[in-house]
Amino acid sequence: MTTQHSATDDQLELTGVVAPLTYSGPYPCLGLEFRHLKQNDNMQPGGMAINFMMDTGSNINAIQKNLSKSLKLPKESIAAIVSAGAGGSFEAGYRVMLGDCHLSNMPKGYDSLFMRDLTAASIDMGLVVAEGLLGTPFFECFSAVEFDWYGTDGDPPTVIFYYKDFPENAKKNAVCVPLETDSFFNNVPIVNVSINGIDVRAMIDTGSSISIVSADIPESAGLERLKKSVKVAGIDKRIFELAQVDNATVTICNVTSLDANRLFIGEIPGMRTATAKKSTAKMPQAVIGLDVLKQMYRVILRLHAKELWIEEMPV
């Protein structure tokens, strides 16, 4: 699936745009306004705002099927789309055209077009946190996407979309982590990390509130399973039971050591479906979720450049 983005003349003159980063529970969300859309004939002019979860662990964009039907979105493709991500497999669905959109909750006077011809799969995602999700096809539209989780100098949290270039000043105090060139899930970001000194391939997943390590991790990692376990549901509604582990430390790029006080071990949602069709040789052994990612001050994703930039919390 592709998401098309055509910059306006004004945007080509800009480095990027800063948008409000909102949360639904722990999940980062982005509000988009589609001014040409109406859910029903009685709806007032002005279109509709849709809240999307930004999910780096998904290789598709998606919108809830019932919302897609109520908006009578045109089908962009007659072919059914079925895919898988860190959260599990997606049911088959059609790609629909959402169209041009503006950013929601922007400062008064800002009215520039954000994206053209946004498409998404119309599927039943089982999401309760948002009406849609934006996956790697969305992130690929930009030179870089920067998550400023907590805001700077008293400002609220933001997400920055860089259009053409990734400026040098954005790299200040940040460390570049190479992404895998051969991604297991069609461009879903995968990096090499160390968990208690054991090197593993890990998926960077802003759509997961927790971090998970596969039960296949070597015993030499010294992960002590606690009696406490949790049941989690993947995006495909399958239930997984995970055991909580103690004394886990995640190190990224030999620089950033992060405490994973609630690291879980067990089957990673989405892997069973994917490995049925792919070799397990390059299968990720861990998912790095928001509990670890938000211990960093900034996270910057550059999919085309195969880079992840991270900045530690200021002392």
DRENDO-1510 file (C-alpha; in Angstrom, 1 decimal, always signed):
<recs>
REC; n; res; u; v; w
REC; 1; MET; +0.0; +0.0; +0.0 .
REC; 2; THR; +1.2; +3.5; -0.8 .
REC; 3; THR; +0.3; +6.8; +0.7 .
REC; 4; GLN; +0.8; +9.7; -1.6 .
REC; 5; HIS; +2.0; +13.1; -0.4 .
REC; 6; SER; +2.4; +16.1; -2.6 .
REC; 7; ALA; +3.8; +19.2; -0.9 .
REC; 8; THR; +2.3; +22.5; -1.6 .
REC; 9; ASP; +4.5; +25.4; -2.8 .
REC; 10; ASP; +4.4; +26.8; +0.7 .
REC; 11; GLN; +5.6; +23.6; +2.2 .
REC; 12; LEU; +8.5; +23.3; -0.2 .
REC; 13; GLU; +9.9; +26.5; +1.3 .
REC; 14; LEU; +9.5; +25.1; +4.9 .
REC; 15; THR; +11.8; +22.7; +6.7 .
REC; 16; GLY; +8.8; +21.0; +8.3 .
REC; 17; VAL; +5.7; +21.5; +10.3 .
REC; 18; VAL; +5.2; +21.1; +14.1 .
REC; 19; ALA; +1.9; +19.5; +15.1 .
REC; 20; PRO; +0.3; +18.8; +18.5 .
REC; 21; LEU; +1.1; +15.3; +19.8 .
REC; 22; THR; -1.9; +14.0; +21.6 .
REC; 23; TYR; -2.3; +10.8; +23.5 .
REC; 24; SER; -5.1; +8.2; +23.8 .
REC; 25; GLY; -4.0; +6.4; +26.9 .
REC; 26; PRO; -0.3; +5.9; +26.4 .
REC; 27; TYR; -0.6; +5.9; +22.6 .
REC; 28; PRO; +0.6; +8.8; +20.4 .
REC; 29; CYS; -2.1; +10.2; +18.2 .
REC; 30; LEU; -2.5; +12.7; +15.4 .
REC; 31; GLY; -5.7; +14.5; +14.4 .
REC; 32; LEU; -6.4; +15.0; +10.7 .
REC; 33; GLU; -9.2; +17.1; +9.2 .
REC; 34; PHE; -10.9; +16.0; +6.0 .
REC; 35; ARG; -12.9; +19.0; +5.0 .
REC; 36; HIS; -14.7; +17.3; +2.1 .
REC; 37; LEU; -16.0; +14.3; +4.2 .
REC; 38; LYS; -19.4; +14.0; +5.7 .
REC; 39; GLN; -20.8; +11.2; +7.8 .
REC; 40; ASN; -24.4; +12.0; +6.9 .
REC; 41; ASP; -26.4; +14.5; +4.9 .
REC; 42; ASN; -27.4; +16.4; +8.0 .
REC; 43; MET; -23.8; +17.1; +9.0 .
REC; 44; GLN; -22.8; +20.8; +9.0 .
REC; 45; PRO; -20.3; +22.0; +6.4 .
REC; 46; GLY; -16.6; +21.9; +7.5 .
REC; 47; GLY; -15.8; +18.2; +7.1 .
REC; 48; MET; -14.7; +15.7; +9.7 .
REC; 49; ALA; -11.7; +15.3; +12.0 .
REC; 50; ILE; -10.4; +11.8; +12.5 .
REC; 51; ASN; -8.0; +10.7; +15.3 .
REC; 52; PHE; -5.2; +8.4; +14.2 .
REC; 53; MET; -2.8; +6.4; +16.3 .
REC; 54; MET; +0.7; +6.7; +15.0 .
REC; 55; ASP; +2.0; +3.1; +14.8 .
REC; 56; THR; +5.5; +2.4; +13.6 .
REC; 57; GLY; +4.8; -1.4; +14.1 .
REC; 58; SER; +2.2; -1.5; +11.3 .
REC; 59; ASN; +3.1; -1.8; +7.7 .
REC; 60; ILE; -0.3; -0.3; +6.5 .
REC; 61; ASN; -2.5; +2.7; +7.2 .
REC; 62; ALA; -6.0; +1.7; +8.3 .
REC; 63; ILE; -9.4; +3.2; +9.2 .
REC; 64; GLN; -12.2; +1.5; +11.0 .
REC; 65; LYS; -14.4; -0.3; +8.6 .
REC; 66; ASN; -17.7; +1.0; +10.1 .
REC; 67; LEU; -16.4; +4.6; +9.8 .
REC; 68; SER; -15.3; +4.0; +6.2 .
REC; 69; LYS; -18.7; +2.8; +5.3 .
REC; 70; SER; -20.5; +5.7; +7.0 .
REC; 71; LEU; -18.3; +8.1; +5.1 .
REC; 72; LYS; -18.9; +6.2; +1.9 .
REC; 73; LEU; -15.3; +6.4; +1.0 .
REC; 74; PRO; -14.4; +5.4; -2.6 .
REC; 75; LYS; -12.5; +2.2; -3.0 .
REC; 76; GLU; -9.0; +2.9; -4.4 .
REC; 77; SER; -8.3; -0.7; -5.2 .
REC; 78; ILE; -10.5; -3.7; -5.9 .
REC; 79; ALA; -7.8; -6.0; -4.5 .
REC; 80; ALA; -8.2; -7.1; -0.9 .
REC; 81; ILE; -5.4; -6.1; +1.4 .
REC; 82; VAL; -4.2; -8.4; +4.1 .
REC; 83; SER; -1.1; -7.7; +6.2 .
REC; 84; ALA; +0.6; -8.3; +9.5 .
REC; 85; GLY; +2.5; -6.2; +12.0 .
REC; 86; ALA; +3.8; -6.4; +15.5 .
REC; 87; GLY; +0.2; -6.4; +16.9 .
REC; 88; GLY; -1.0; -9.3; +14.9 .
REC; 89; SER; -2.5; -10.0; +11.5 .
REC; 90; PHE; -5.0; -7.8; +9.8 .
REC; 91; GLU; -8.1; -9.1; +8.2 .
REC; 92; ALA; -8.6; -8.6; +4.4 .
REC; 93; GLY; -9.9; -5.2; +3.4 .
REC; 94; TYR; -10.1; -2.7; +0.6 .
REC; 95; ARG; -7.9; +0.3; +0.2 .
REC; 96; VAL; -10.0; +3.5; +0.3 .
REC; 97; MET; -9.3; +7.1; -0.6 .
REC; 98; LEU; -9.5; +9.5; +2.4 .
REC; 99; GLY; -8.1; +12.3; +0.3 .
REC; 100; ASP; -6.6; +15.7; +1.2 .
REC; 101; CYS; -6.2; +16.6; +4.9 .
REC; 102; HIS; -5.2; +19.4; +7.3 .
REC; 103; LEU; -3.7; +19.1; +10.7 .
REC; 104; SER; -6.1; +19.4; +13.6 .
REC; 105; ASN; -5.7; +21.7; +16.6 .
REC; 106; MET; -3.2; +24.0; +14.9 .
REC; 107; PRO; -2.6; +27.6; +16.0 .
REC; 108; LYS; -5.1; +30.2; +14.8 .
REC; 109; GLY; -4.2; +31.4; +11.3 .
REC; 110; TYR; -2.4; +28.2; +10.2 .
REC; 111; ASP; -4.4; +26.6; +7.4 .
REC; 112; SER; -1.9; +24.9; +5.1 .
REC; 113; LEU; -2.7; +21.6; +3.4 .
REC; 114; PHE; -0.8; +18.8; +5.2 .
REC; 115; MET; -1.2; +15.8; +2.8 .
REC; 116; ARG; -2.8; +14.9; -0.5 .
REC; 117; ASP; -4.5; +11.7; -1.4 .
REC; 118; LEU; -4.2; +9.8; +1.9 .
REC; 119; THR; -5.2; +6.2; +1.5 .
REC; 120; ALA; -5.9; +3.5; +4.1 .
REC; 121; ALA; -7.2; +0.0; +4.4 .
REC; 122; SER; -10.8; -0.3; +5.5 .
REC; 123; ILE; -10.7; -3.0; +8.2 .
REC; 124; ASP; -12.1; -4.0; +11.6 .
REC; 125; MET; -9.1; -3.2; +13.7 .
REC; 126; GLY; -10.6; -3.8; +17.1 .
REC; 127; LEU; -9.1; -0.5; +18.2 .
REC; 128; VAL; -10.7; +1.5; +21.0 .
REC; 129; VAL; -8.0; +4.2; +21.3 .
REC; 130; ALA; -8.4; +5.8; +17.8 .
REC; 131; GLU; -10.5; +5.7; +14.6 .
REC; 132; GLY; -7.6; +4.8; +12.5 .
REC; 133; LEU; -3.8; +4.1; +12.4 .
REC; 134; LEU; -0.9; +5.6; +10.5 .
REC; 135; GLY; +1.8; +3.0; +9.7 .
REC; 136; THR; +5.0; +3.0; +7.8 .
REC; 137; PRO; +3.5; +4.1; +4.5 .
REC; 138; PHE; +2.6; +7.4; +6.3 .
REC; 139; PHE; +6.1; +7.8; +7.8 .
REC; 140; GLU; +7.7; +7.1; +4.5 .
REC; 141; CYS; +6.2; +10.3; +3.1 .
REC; 142; PHE; +8.6; +12.5; +5.1 .
REC; 143; SER; +12.4; +13.0; +5.4 .
REC; 144; ALA; +12.0; +12.5; +9.2 .
REC; 145; VAL; +9.3; +12.3; +11.8 .
REC; 146; GLU; +10.3; +13.5; +15.3 .
REC; 147; PHE; +8.4; +12.6; +18.5 .
REC; 148; ASP; +8.9; +15.1; +21.3 .
REC; 149; TRP; +7.2; +13.1; +23.9 .
REC; 150; TYR; +7.0; +15.7; +26.7 .
REC; 151; GLY; +7.4; +19.1; +25.1 .
REC; 152; THR; +10.3; +21.5; +25.4 .
REC; 153; ASP; +10.7; +24.5; +27.7 .
REC; 154; GLY; +7.2; +24.2; +29.0 .
REC; 155; ASP; +5.6; +23.6; +25.6 .
REC; 156; PRO; +3.2; +20.7; +25.1 .
REC; 157; PRO; +4.2; +17.5; +23.4 .
REC; 158; THR; +4.7; +17.8; +19.7 .
REC; 159; VAL; +5.5; +15.8; +16.6 .
REC; 160; ILE; +7.6; +17.4; +13.8 .
REC; 161; PHE; +7.3; +16.3; +10.2 .
REC; 162; TYR; +10.3; +17.2; +8.1 .
REC; 163; TYR; +9.5; +17.6; +4.4 .
REC; 164; LYS; +12.7; +17.5; +2.3 .
REC; 165; ASP; +15.8; +17.7; +4.4 .
REC; 166; PHE; +16.7; +16.7; +8.0 .
REC; 167; PRO; +18.4; +19.8; +9.4 .
REC; 168; GLU; +21.7; +19.5; +11.3 .
REC; 169; ASN; +20.3; +21.3; +14.3 .
REC; 170; ALA; +17.7; +18.6; +14.7 .
REC; 171; LYS; +20.5; +16.1; +15.3 .
REC; 172; LYS; +22.0; +18.0; +18.2 .
REC; 173; ASN; +22.5; +15.8; +21.3 .
REC; 174; ALA; +21.0; +12.9; +19.4 .
REC; 175; VAL; +22.6; +9.5; +18.5 .
REC; 176; CYS; +22.0; +7.8; +15.1 .
REC; 177; VAL; +21.0; +4.1; +15.3 .
REC; 178; PRO; +21.1; +2.2; +12.0 .
REC; 179; LEU; +17.9; +0.5; +11.0 .
REC; 180; GLU; +17.9; -3.0; +9.4 .
REC; 181; THR; +18.0; -2.8; +5.6 .
REC; 182; ASP; +16.0; -6.0; +5.3 .
REC; 183; SER; +12.9; -5.5; +7.4 .
REC; 184; PHE; +10.9; -8.5; +8.5 .
REC; 185; PHE; +7.6; -6.6; +8.1 .
REC; 186; ASN; +8.0; -4.5; +5.0 .
REC; 187; ASN; +9.8; -1.5; +6.3 .
REC; 188; VAL; +8.7; -1.7; +9.9 .
REC; 189; PRO; +11.8; -0.3; +11.8 .
REC; 190; ILE; +14.1; -2.9; +13.3 .
REC; 191; VAL; +17.2; -2.2; +15.2 .
REC; 192; ASN; +19.9; -4.2; +17.1 .
REC; 193; VAL; +19.6; -3.8; +20.8 .
REC; 194; SER; +21.2; -5.4; +23.8 .
REC; 195; ILE; +19.0; -6.9; +26.6 .
REC; 196; ASN; +21.1; -7.7; +29.6 .
REC; 197; GLY; +24.1; -7.9; +27.3 .
REC; 198; ILE; +22.5; -10.3; +24.8 .
REC; 199; ASP; +22.2; -8.8; +21.3 .
REC; 200; VAL; +18.7; -9.2; +19.7 .
REC; 201; ARG; +16.9; -7.8; +16.8 .
REC; 202; ALA; +14.0; -5.6; +18.0 .
REC; 203; MET; +11.1; -3.9; +16.4 .
REC; 204; ILE; +10.4; -0.2; +17.2 .
REC; 205; ASP; +6.7; -0.1; +17.9 .
REC; 206; THR; +4.9; +3.1; +19.0 .
REC; 207; GLY; +1.7; +1.1; +18.8 .
REC; 208; SER; +2.7; -1.1; +21.8 .
REC; 209; SER; +2.4; +0.2; +25.3 .
REC; 210; ILE; +4.8; -2.5; +26.6 .
REC; 211; SER; +8.1; -4.1; +25.5 .
REC; 212; ILE; +8.2; -7.8; +24.8 .
REC; 213; VAL; +11.0; -10.3; +24.4 .
REC; 214; SER; +10.6; -13.6; +22.7 .
REC; 215; ALA; +10.8; -16.8; +24.9 .
REC; 216; ASP; +13.6; -17.9; +22.6 .
REC; 217; ILE; +16.1; -15.4; +24.1 .
REC; 218; PRO; +19.1; -17.2; +25.5 .
REC; 219; GLU; +19.1; -18.1; +29.2 .
REC; 220; SER; +22.4; -16.2; +29.6 .
REC; 221; ALA; +20.4; -13.0; +29.5 .
REC; 222; GLY; +19.5; -13.8; +33.1 .
REC; 223; LEU; +15.9; -12.7; +32.8 .
REC; 224; GLU; +14.0; -13.8; +36.0 .
REC; 225; ARG; +10.4; -14.6; +35.4 .
REC; 226; LEU; +8.1; -13.3; +38.1 .
REC; 227; LYS; +4.9; -15.2; +39.1 .
REC; 228; LYS; +2.9; -12.3; +37.8 .
REC; 229; SER; +1.6; -12.6; +34.2 .
REC; 230; VAL; -0.7; -10.6; +32.0 .
REC; 231; LYS; -3.0; -11.3; +29.1 .
REC; 232; VAL; -2.8; -9.0; +26.2 .
REC; 233; ALA; -4.9; -8.7; +23.0 .
REC; 234; GLY; -3.2; -8.1; +19.6 .
REC; 235; ILE; -4.9; -5.9; +17.0 .
REC; 236; ASP; -6.4; -9.1; +15.6 .
REC; 237; LYS; -8.1; -9.7; +19.0 .
REC; 238; ARG; -6.1; -12.9; +19.7 .
REC; 239; ILE; -5.2; -13.2; +23.4 .
REC; 240; PHE; -1.6; -13.8; +24.5 .
REC; 241; GLU; -0.3; -14.6; +28.0 .
REC; 242; LEU; +3.0; -12.9; +28.9 .
REC; 243; ALA; +5.2; -13.4; +31.9 .
REC; 244; GLN; +6.7; -10.4; +33.6 .
REC; 245; VAL; +10.5; -10.4; +34.1 .
REC; 246; ASP; +12.7; -8.7; +36.6 .
REC; 247; ASN; +16.2; -7.0; +36.3 .
REC; 248; ALA; +16.1; -6.2; +32.6 .
REC; 249; THR; +18.1; -3.4; +31.0 .
REC; 250; VAL; +17.8; -2.4; +27.3 .
REC; 251; THR; +20.8; -0.8; +25.7 .
REC; 252; ILE; +20.5; +0.9; +22.3 .
REC; 253; CYS; +23.6; +1.7; +20.2 .
REC; 254; ASN; +25.9; +1.0; +23.2 .
REC; 255; VAL; +24.9; +4.4; +24.4 .
REC; 256; THR; +21.5; +4.5; +26.0 .
REC; 257; SER; +20.7; +2.1; +28.8 .
REC; 258; LEU; +17.0; +2.0; +29.8 .
REC; 259; ASP; +15.3; +0.3; +32.7 .
REC; 260; ALA; +12.6; -2.1; +31.5 .
REC; 261; ASN; +10.9; -2.6; +34.8 .
REC; 262; ARG; +7.9; -4.2; +33.2 .
REC; 263; LEU; +9.6; -6.1; +30.4 .
REC; 264; PHE; +7.4; -9.1; +29.4 .
REC; 265; ILE; +8.5; -12.4; +27.9 .
REC; 266; GLY; +6.4; -14.8; +25.7 .
REC; 267; GLU; +5.1; -15.0; +22.1 .
REC; 268; ILE; +5.2; -11.7; +20.3 .
REC; 269; PRO; +1.8; -11.0; +18.6 .
REC; 270; GLY; +2.0; -11.0; +14.9 .
REC; 271; MET; +5.0; -13.3; +14.6 .
REC; 272; ARG; +3.1; -16.6; +14.2 .
REC; 273; THR; +1.2; -15.3; +11.2 .
REC; 274; ALA; +4.3; -13.8; +9.6 .
REC; 275; THR; +6.6; -16.8; +10.2 .
REC; 276; ALA; +4.1; -19.1; +8.5 .
REC; 277; LYS; +5.1; -17.4; +5.2 .
REC; 278; LYS; +8.6; -16.2; +5.9 .
REC; 279; SER; +11.9; -17.7; +7.2 .
REC; 280; THR; +12.4; -17.2; +10.9 .
REC; 281; ALA; +16.1; -16.4; +10.3 .
REC; 282; LYS; +15.5; -12.7; +10.4 .
REC; 283; MET; +12.5; -12.7; +12.8 .
REC; 284; PRO; +12.7; -10.0; +15.4 .
REC; 285; GLN; +13.2; -11.3; +18.9 .
REC; 286; ALA; +11.8; -8.3; +20.8 .
REC; 287; VAL; +9.4; -5.4; +20.5 .
REC; 288; ILE; +10.5; -2.1; +22.0 .
REC; 289; GLY; +7.3; -0.4; +23.0 .
REC; 290; LEU; +6.4; +3.0; +24.5 .
REC; 291; ASP; +7.4; +2.0; +28.1 .
REC; 292; VAL; +11.0; +2.1; +26.8 .
REC; 293; LEU; +10.8; +4.6; +24.0 .
REC; 294; LYS; +9.3; +7.3; +26.2 .
REC; 295; GLN; +12.3; +7.1; +28.6 .
REC; 296; MET; +14.0; +9.0; +25.8 .
REC; 297; TYR; +13.7; +12.7; +25.4 .
REC; 298; ARG; +13.2; +12.5; +21.6 .
REC; 299; VAL; +12.8; +9.8; +19.0 .
REC; 300; ILE; +13.3; +10.6; +15.3 .
REC; 301; LEU; +12.4; +8.1; +12.6 .
REC; 302; ARG; +13.9; +8.3; +9.1 .
REC; 303; LEU; +12.7; +5.3; +7.2 .
REC; 304; HIS; +14.1; +6.2; +3.8 .
REC; 305; ALA; +17.6; +6.9; +5.3 .
REC; 306; LYS; +17.3; +3.7; +7.4 .
REC; 307; GLU; +18.0; +5.7; +10.6 .
REC; 308; LEU; +16.6; +6.1; +14.1 .
REC; 309; TRP; +17.8; +9.1; +16.1 .
REC; 310; ILE; +17.4; +9.1; +19.8 .
REC; 311; GLU; +18.2; +11.6; +22.5 .
REC; 312; GLU; +18.6; +10.8; +26.1 .
REC; 313; MET; +16.7; +12.7; +28.8 .
REC; 314; PRO; +18.6; +15.8; +29.8 .
REC; 315; VAL; +20.3; +15.6; +33.2 .
</recs>
